[in-house]
């Protein structure tokens, strides 16, 4: 909160100085000799413009599930810097021409800041910052009936992202540039420690990670070609720790063969360190008026080092041998490398006046080579040592993905364009197999798909435009049971503006995917229909109406084997959702300089099916000008959330935000 108050204080001081009246002028002195004359910028030059919004948010006590409220809304009360938008101009153009500063929602769980500075022909500089308090404790996400009411999959993490970009000599033929990107997160959560006896123990965990990316390069510009050469590097670290002391019975509420399964102590930690460099080349060329070429190549070779340690105490069971033991110690380590190559190329060809042909090709290939070592020691009752298995693995993971696509666009008329195309996708993968694999430690897969593309665009006038797109595919091989296999996808969009005051936009989208394999029998269909209206009546220009409505349906059926006897069954999911939002903005004609503005509206989400949900968010906004450059705003919002099958997750809350805006 202190950073928001500090930023707010500096901005208010700057605005106050910029709006202060000019000092009284003294009588003009005798003119100086011409040789000593200067032309300074006027004292009243508008060197600072922009606005600042600051205020206070009030909220009632949340009725219902507070963890669900924080997972969905997560707004709190207190002072806020809602918005800051300033532009500083140097009339003498010494160190910079202009500097723009923007900041939003400081004091809320998600805040942003941006600064850019420019001096024409010398440099362009930009800085971006954002942070988010990522909270998730949805009660039904884990086992809602776990002993003690502990949410087994919750976390409260602060993530920060910052980036710097500096471009030198913009607009010149040779343009060097530098860049830096940083992302980090830390926070606490609850995770599960899983034991062999079909039991899970909720334990606290601390998360901490950071990623840094450094890059630099040069862009070479001519009238017919562009070349970018870039070299960069990335570092990554992740350190997670879990510690517990006490008596934790886990999710299992019944003894196993007369003995309780319990966790009394846990110390667990793992660390990851990774680094790598990459090289990138990007080129575009226009060798002739009828053709454009482009290509990009990227190569990287990151290295990863992993360490893991764990000590667990309690009373546990090894079901495979009906062995009870009092503790286990596990250590693991490993290194891995991943040479990674990505390339794409293509061209746009215009052999005829009305015909365009676009060809594109891309490939993505990486190869993981890893050598992990895992050692585990069991401690039997009475202090004796149990089995001490040591597993040393040397495995590789190879993934190759390729795609080629060609599209042709033909202008049948000036108002009508036809599109036809073909896409081929193919690849192969060798990855580590699951624990129940019957084919060894590695699993092999192939990907093969042929896709037909089509489209139609019609623009009979400025008032009407229609676009249709279709995509149909047949797959020979896929990687996953739920991957797109044999599918049809279509989308239609239309925009109609009968009068300058009325605009109507409609869209329709459908995806139908089938996998007829007798062991899968996957059937998936999703539809989405939307309508949007924007109306400003010519007779009442002080009224603006916007409204949007969306209807979406999802249907999914897939076969699976039901444990423990692996009997065949069908997993079915249904969702039918209505989403709507609207707003009426009233801006009556000003009376003696007094022109308040009122906005009424809100949004809703209502779904039925496998997980019926209702969410309502009405709102009202009042904006009243106080004096010149100062306005007062008040906003009310109500949040209401409920689920038919998980009634304990519902919540309701009123939130009022009062702000003051200073502008110049």
N, C-alpha and C positions, 0 to 999 in steps of 0.2 A: 504494500500500500504506500510505503514511503516514496518509492520510485515514481508512482503516479502523482502524488502530491507535489514532489519536486518538479516534475515536468510541467504540471499545471501552473505552479507558482512562476516559473520562468516565462511561460507563455503569456500569463496575465500581465506580468510586468512589461513584456515587450509590447503587447497590445496597448497598454495604458500609455506608454511613452509615445507610441505612434499616433495616438489619438489626442495627445495633449495639445492645447492651443499654442499657436506660434507666439513667441515673446513680442512685446511691443517694439515697434520699429523706431530707431533713432532717426533724427533728421539726417538727410543725406549729406555726406562729407564732400569735399571738393574732389573732383575726378583726379585719379592718379594718371601719371604719364602713360601713353599708349603702350610703351615697351613693358610696363609692369602690370598691364591689365590681365585679368584671369577670367575664366568662365566656369566657376564652380556650379554644381547642381543646385537647384533652388532648395532653400531650407525646408520647404514644405513638400519635397518630393515624396511620392507614395512608395517608400522603400519596403514597407511591410503591409501585406494584405492577407486576408484569411479569416478564420473563425475558430472559436473554441467553445465547446459544450462541456459544462461540468455540472454535477448535481448530486443527488442523494437518492438511493433506492430504499424503499420501505417494503416489507413483506410481513404477512401474517404467519402465525405458526402453521406449518405444513400439516394438514389433516391426512391421515393414512400412512403410507409407507414412505418414510424419509429416505431410506437407501434407494428406493426406486426414483424418487424425486431427484436426488443428486445424480443418479445414473442417466436421467433423461434431460432435466432442465439445469440443475446445479447453479442457479443464480442465488446470490445472497444479498443482504442489506448492507448499507454503509455508503460512504462517499465514493464517487466515481468520476473519472475523466472519460466522458462518453465519446468525444471526438475532438481532434485537433487538426487543423488544416491551414498551414501558414506558408507563404511564399515571400522570400527575402530577395530583393533585387539590389545589386550594387550599380548605381548609376555610372561610376567610373570604371567598372569592369576590371577591377584589379586582380583579385584572387579568384573570383567567380563572376558569372553573369547572373545566375539565379540559383537559389537553394530552396527546395521544397521539403517541408516537414509534415508528415501525417502520422497520427496515432489514434487508435480507437480502442474503447472498452477497457481502459486501464482500471484495475480493481476487480474486474470480472474474471471468470475462469479462463477466458480466451481473450488475449490482448495482442495487438499488433503495433508496429512502428515502422516507418519508412522514411528514409532521407535520400534525396538525390541532389547532386550538385553538378553544374555544367559551366564550362568555359569554352565558347565556340571555337572549334578547331584545335583545342588543346587537350581537353579531357572530358570524359563523362564518368561520374562516380555514383554508385547507388549502394545503399545499405538497407537490408530487410531484417526485421526481428519479429518473432511471434512466440508465444508460449501458450500452453494449454494445460489445465488441470484435468487430467484424464481419470475420471472416477467411474468405477463400475462395480456395483454390488447388487445386481438384479437377483432377488431372492430365489427365483425358479431356475436360474442359470445352472446352479449346482444342485446338490441334494437339499431340498427345502426342509426335509425332516431330519437333518443331521442332529445328533445330540448337542444340546447347548445352543441351538439356533444359530450356529456359526455358518456364514456364507463361505463355502469352500473354494470359490473362484472369484474373489474380490480383489481390487487393487485401487490404490490412490497414488497416481504418479504425476509428477510435473515434468513436462517435456518442453524443451527450449530449442528453437532453431534460429540461426543467424547466418547471414551471407553478406559478403562484400564483393563488389565487381568494379574494376577500374579499367577503363578503355582509354588509351592514349592516341592522340592524333585522329579523332573520329572524322570520317569523310575523306581521309587521305588514301593514297594507294597502299601504304604499309601501315597497318593498325595493330600495334602490340596490345595485349590485354592480360590482366591478372584476375584471379578469382579465388575465393575461400568460402567454404560452407561448413557449418558446424551444427550437429544435432546431438542432444544429450537428454537423458532422463534419469530420474531417481524417485524412489518412493517406496511405500510399504504395501503389502498385500497378504492374502491368505492363499496358500496352495495346499495340495494334498501329497502326502508321502504314502506311496502304495506298497502294501505288503502282500506276500504271496498267498496268504490265507483269505483272499477275497475281502480285504479290508482296506479302507482309506482313512488316513489320519489328517485332519486339518491342522496345519502348522503355519506360523507367521513367516514371511519371507521379505527380504529387502532387495530391491532392484536398483541397479546402477549401470548405465551404459553410455558410451560416447562415440561419435563418428566424426572424423575430420576429412575434408577433401580439399586438396590444394591443386590448382591448375594455372597454367600460363601458356600463352601461345601468341600467334601472330596471324592476322588476316591480310591477304594480298588481294587487292581489288584492281581490276581493269574494266574497260567498257564491255568486254565480252566474256570474262571468266572471273571466278572467285576461288580462292584457295585458303583453307584454314589448316594450320598445323598446331597441334596442342599436345602438351605433355602434362600429366597429372599424377597424383598419388592419393591414396586413401589409407587411413588408419582407423582401427575399430577396437574397442575393448568393452567387455561385459563382465561384471563381477556381481554375482547373486549369492546371497547367504540366507540360511535358514537356521534358527536356533529355538529349541523348546526344552523345557524342564517342567515336569509335573506328571499328572496321570491323565492319559488321553486314550479312551476306549475305542476311538474311531467310529466308523459307521456301523460296525457289527455289534448288535445288541445281544447276541446269544453266544454262549461258550462253544468252543470247538473241542469235541471229545472230552468235555468236562473241564476244560481250561479256558480262562478268559484270554483273549488276544488284546494286549495293551501296549502302548508306547509311553515310556517314562523319560526318555531323553533323546535328543537329536541335535547333531551338529553337522551341517551340510554346507558346502561351499564349492562353487566352480568359477573358473575364470577363463575368459577367451581373449586372445590377443591376435589381431590380424592386421596385415599391411600389404600393400601392393601398389605398383605403378601401372600406368596405362599410357598408350599412345593413340592419338586420333588424327585422321586425315579426312578432310571434307573438301569436295571440289564441285563446282558447277560451271557450266560453259554454255555459251550461245554461239556455236560456230557458224550458224546460218539463220536467217529469219524464220525458217520453217522447222527448226529443231532446237530443243533444249536438252542438256545432259546433266546428270548429277550422280554422285557416288560418295560413299562414306565407308571408312574402315576403322575399326576399333580393336585393339588388342590389350589384354591385361593378364597378369599372372599373380594373383594374390596368394599369400601364405597365411595359414592359420595354426595357432598353437592352443591346445585345450588342456586344462587341468581340473580334476574333480576329486573331492574327498568327502567321506561320509562316515559317521559313527552313530549308530542307532542302538538304544538300549530298551529293554522291556521284556515281554513274553510273546514270542512269535512262533509260527509254524511253517514248515516246509511241506506243502501238501503232497508233493511227488513222492516223498519217503516217510510221511507222517512223523516228521522230526520236529520236536520243540526245541527252541534255543532262546538264549537270553540277550543276544546282541549280534550285531554284524558290523564289520568295518570294510569299506570299499574305497579303493583308490583307482583312478584312471587318468590316462593321459594320451595325447596323440597329436600328430601333426598332419596337415593336409595342404595340398596345393591345387590350384584350379586354373590352368591356362584357358583363357576364354577369348574367343574370336567372334566378332560380329561385323557383318558387312552388308551393305545394300547398294543397289545401283538401279538406274532407270533412265528413261528418256520420255519426252513428249514430242510427238511427230505430227506435223500439220501438212500432209501431202496435198490436200485440197482446201479450198476456201472454207467449206462448211464441215470439214472432217478433222477431228483430233484423235490421235492414238497415244495412249499412255501405257508404257510398259514398266513394271517394277519387279525387282528380285531382291530377296534378302535371305541371309543364313545366320544362324546363331548356334555356336558350337562350344561346348565346354567339357572338360575332362577332370574329374576329381580323382586324386590319388591320395589315399589316407592310410595310416598305420596306427590304429588305436591299440592300447593295452589296458585291460581291465583285470584287477585282482580283488577278490572278495574273501573275507575270513569270517566264519560263523563261530560264535561263542556258545557252547552248550551249557546247560545247567550244571553247577558244580565247578565252573571255572575251566573246564576242559575245552580244547580247541576242536572245532568241527571241520567240515570240508573247507578247502582253500583253493577253489578253482581259479585258474588264471587263463584268461582268453586273450590271445594275440591275433589280431586280424590285419590282413592286408587286402584291401578291396579297392575297386575303382568304380566310379560312376561316370558314365559317358552319355551325354545327351546331344543329339543333333536335330535341329529344326530348320526346315527350308520352306520357302514360299515364293511362288511366282504368280504374277497377275497381269493381265492385259485388259484394257478398257478402251472402247471406241465410243466417241461422242459425235453425233451427226446432227447438225442444225437443219432439220427438215424444212422449217420456215424460220423467220426471224423471231417468232414467238413460240417455237416448239423445238425441243431437243430430245433425241432418242439416245439411250445408252445401252450397250451390250458388253459383256465381259466374261472372262473365265479366270478362275483361281485354282491353282494346284498347291496342295499342302502335303508334305511328306517329311518323315523323320524316323529316328530310332532312338531307343534309350536302354541303358543297362544300369540298374540301380540296386541298392541293398534291399533284399527281400524282407518280408515281415517274419515274425516269430513262428507263425503257423505255416510257413512256406513248405511245400512238399518237393520243390525242385532245387533246393540248395540255398546258399547264402545270397545269391543274386537273382534278380528278376529281369526278364527281357521283354521289351515291348516295341511295337512299330506303330507309326501313324501314317495314314494315307487317306486323302480326301480330295474329291473333285467338286468344285463349286461353280455354278452358273450364276451370272449376274445380269440384271436388267433394270432399266429405269426409264422414266418419262417425265419431262418437265414442260409445262404449258403456261405461258404468260400472255394471255390475249390482250391485257391492258394493265395499266398501273393499279387498277382496283382489284385485280384477281390474279392469283398465281397458284398453280397446282403442281405437286411433285409426288411421283410414285417410284418406289424402289423395291426390288425383289431379289432374294438370294436363296438358292436351293442347292443342297449338297447331298452327296452320297459318299460314305466312308467305307474303305476296305478294312482299316485297322484303326483303333483308338487306344489311348492310354488307360482311361479310367471308366468305370461303369456309368458314371453320370456325365461323361463327355458328350459333346455334340456328335451325333452319328449320322443318321439320315434326317435332315431337317429342312424346313421351309421357313423363311423369314420375310415378312413384307412390312412396308411402312408407307403410309399416305399422309401428306400434309397439304393443307390449303389455307390460303389467307385471302380474305375478302374485305375490302374497304369501300362500301357503297358511298359514304360521305366522308369528308375530312374529319368529322367528329366521331366516327364509329369505325372500329376495327375488330374483325372477328377472325380468330385463328383456330383451326381444328386439326387434329392428328389422330392417326390410328396405327397401331403396331401389333403384330402377332408373330409368335415364334412357336413352331410345332416341331418337336424332336422325338424320334422313335429309335429304339434299339431292339430289334426283334430276336436277339440271341435268347434261346430257351432258358438259359441260366440267369438272364438279366431282365428281359422284358420291361425295359424302361420306357415309360410314356410320359412326356412332359409337354405342357402347353401353357403359354402365357400370352395374355392380351392386355392391351392398354389403349384406352380411348380418352382424349382430352379435348376440352373446349375452353377458349379464353376470349373475353370480351373487354374492350376498352372504349368507353363512351364519354364524350364531353359534349353535352347538348349545346347546339348553336344558340338556342334561346336563353340558356342559363350557363354562361361560360364560367360561372363560379362553382359549378358542380362537375366533378369527375368521378366516374364509376369504373372500377376494374373488378373482374370476377373470373375465376378459373375453377374448372371442375375436371376431375380425373377419375375414371373407372378402370380398375385393374383386377384381373383374375389370374390365378395360378392353379394348375392341376398337375399333380405328380404322382405316379405309381411306379414302384420298382420292386422286383422280387429279391428276397434275401433269405438267409438261413437263420432260424431262431434258435439261440442256445437254450439249454445245454445239449439238447438232442439233435440240433441242426436240422430241424424240420422246416420245410419250405413255407414261406409266408410272404405277404405283400405289405409294403410300407406305402401308405397313402397320405398325401398332404393336399389340403385345399385352402385357398385364401381368396376371398372376394372383398375388395376394398373400394371405398369411396373417399376421395380426398377433395376438399373444396376450400377456397379462400376468396375473400371479397373485401373491398374497401370503398367507402364513399367519402370523398374529400370535398368539404364545403369551404369555399373562400369567398365570402360575400364582399361586395364592393366596399372600398375603404370609406370611412366616415371620419373626416377631420384627422386623417393620417392614421386612424385606428382600424386595423384590418386583421382580426383574429382568424385562425384557421382551425377547423374541426375535422378529424378523421375518425370514422367509425367502421369497424369491420372485424376480421378475425379469420380463423382457419379451423378445420376439423378433419379428423380421420376416423372412419368407421369401417371395421372389417368383420367378416364372418367366415366360418370355416374351421380349420384345425385349431386356431388360436384367436377367438374373437376379441377384438380390442377396440376401445373408444378413446379418442383424445380430442379435447376441445380447447381452443385458445382464443376467446373473444378479446377485443382490445378497443380502447378509445384514446384519442390523442387530441390535446388542446394546445395550440400555439398562440400566444398573445404578445404583440410587440409592446415593449415598455416605453422605451425612447429610441431614438435613432441609433442603430447598431446594437441594440440590446433587445432580446426577446426572451420570454418566459414560456417554458413548455412543461406539460404534465401528461404522463402516459399511464394508463391502467391496463393491466393484463390479468387474465384469470387462466390458470392451468388446471385442467381436469383430466385424469387418466384412470381407466378401469379395464379390467380383463375378466371375462365371464368365468374362465376356468382357474384363474389365479387371482381371486378377489383380494388376497392379502397384499397384492402389489399396487393397488389403486392409491391415488393421492389427489389432493386438491389444494390450491393456494392462490391468494390474491397478491399481486405485486404492483406497486406504484413507484414510478420514477419521475422525479421533479428535477428539471435542469434549467440552467441559465446559459444563453448563447450570447457571446460577444463577437461581433464581426466588423470588418472594415473593408 
